[in-house]
Amino acid sequence: MLLSDHPILHPEDLSVTTYPATVTTPTKVTLAEYRARAEQEAVAHCLALTRHNVSAAARLLDISRVSLYRMMKRQETKPACRPTTKPLIYSSQQGEST
């Protein structure tokens, strides 16, 4: 499997969010802001993995579909029109069809 065009993998090759090791200016960030950011990234990641299949994304997050819709509403995220192809990842509870 080819993951990169160069011999060494970098975080951007894996779609990993990186944060600077040091902050140059002192900023006040609350725990609530960190949690909100983490929640938003988790929702976006699971929706991308399931190609915006909300039910499958909720199963990946181990929450109800209604809870996911509430999170998406709070984050002002709208479910995209899903393509007709299968999601990239199915949850273990959903059977794979052949």
C-alpha positions as CSV (number, residue, x, y, z in Angstrom):
1,M,0.0,0.0,0.0
2,L,1.4,3.4,-1.0
3,L,0.9,6.1,1.6
4,S,3.3,8.7,0.5
5,D,5.2,10.0,-2.6
6,H,8.4,10.2,-0.5
7,P,10.3,7.5,1.4
8,I,9.5,8.9,4.9
9,L,5.9,9.3,6.1
10,H,4.9,12.7,7.5
11,P,1.8,13.5,9.6
12,E,0.2,15.3,6.6
13,D,0.4,12.0,4.7
14,L,-1.8,10.4,7.3
15,S,-4.3,13.3,7.7
16,V,-3.2,13.7,11.3
17,T,-4.0,17.0,13.0
18,T,-0.8,18.4,14.5
19,Y,-0.5,21.1,17.1
20,P,2.5,23.2,17.7
21,A,4.8,22.0,20.5
22,T,5.1,25.4,22.0
23,V,2.8,28.4,22.0
24,T,4.5,31.6,21.2
25,T,1.9,33.9,22.8
26,P,0.1,33.0,26.0
27,T,-3.5,32.3,25.3
28,K,-6.2,31.2,27.6
29,V,-8.0,28.1,26.3
30,T,-10.6,26.4,28.5
31,L,-11.1,22.7,28.9
32,A,-14.6,23.2,27.4
33,E,-13.0,24.7,24.3
34,Y,-10.6,21.7,24.0
35,R,-13.5,19.3,24.5
36,A,-15.6,21.0,21.9
37,R,-12.7,20.9,19.4
38,A,-12.1,17.2,20.1
39,E,-15.8,16.4,19.7
40,Q,-16.0,18.3,16.4
41,E,-12.9,16.5,15.1
42,A,-14.3,13.1,16.1
43,V,-17.6,13.8,14.5
44,A,-16.1,15.0,11.3
45,H,-13.6,12.1,11.2
46,C,-16.3,9.5,11.7
47,L,-18.6,11.1,9.2
48,A,-15.8,11.1,6.6
49,L,-15.0,7.4,7.4
50,T,-18.6,6.4,6.8
51,R,-19.1,8.7,3.9
52,H,-21.7,10.7,5.9
53,N,-23.7,7.7,6.9
54,V,-25.0,9.1,10.2
55,S,-26.1,5.8,11.6
56,A,-22.7,4.1,11.0
57,A,-20.9,7.2,12.3
58,A,-23.0,7.1,15.5
59,R,-22.1,3.4,15.9
60,L,-18.4,4.2,15.5
61,L,-18.7,6.9,18.2
62,D,-20.7,4.5,20.4
63,I,-23.6,7.1,20.7
64,S,-27.2,7.1,19.5
65,R,-28.0,8.5,16.1
66,V,-30.2,11.1,17.7
67,S,-27.2,12.2,19.9
68,L,-25.0,12.5,16.8
69,Y,-27.7,14.7,15.1
70,R,-27.8,16.9,18.2
71,M,-24.0,17.3,18.2
72,M,-24.1,18.1,14.5
73,K,-26.8,20.7,15.1
74,R,-24.7,22.2,18.0
75,Q,-21.7,22.3,15.7
76,E,-23.7,23.6,12.8
77,T,-22.7,20.5,10.7
78,K,-25.1,19.3,8.1
79,P,-25.1,15.8,6.8
80,A,-23.9,15.8,3.2
81,C,-25.6,14.0,0.4
82,R,-24.2,10.5,0.6
83,P,-22.7,8.9,-2.4
84,T,-24.1,5.6,-3.6
85,T,-20.9,3.7,-2.8
86,K,-20.4,1.8,0.4
87,P,-18.9,3.5,3.5
88,L,-15.1,3.2,3.9
89,I,-15.6,1.6,7.4
90,Y,-18.5,-0.3,8.7
91,S,-19.1,-0.8,12.4
92,S,-18.7,-4.2,13.8
93,Q,-22.5,-4.4,14.5
94,Q,-23.4,-3.9,10.8
95,G,-23.0,-7.0,8.7
96,E,-21.0,-6.7,5.5
97,S,-22.9,-7.6,2.3
98,T,-21.1,-9.3,-0.5
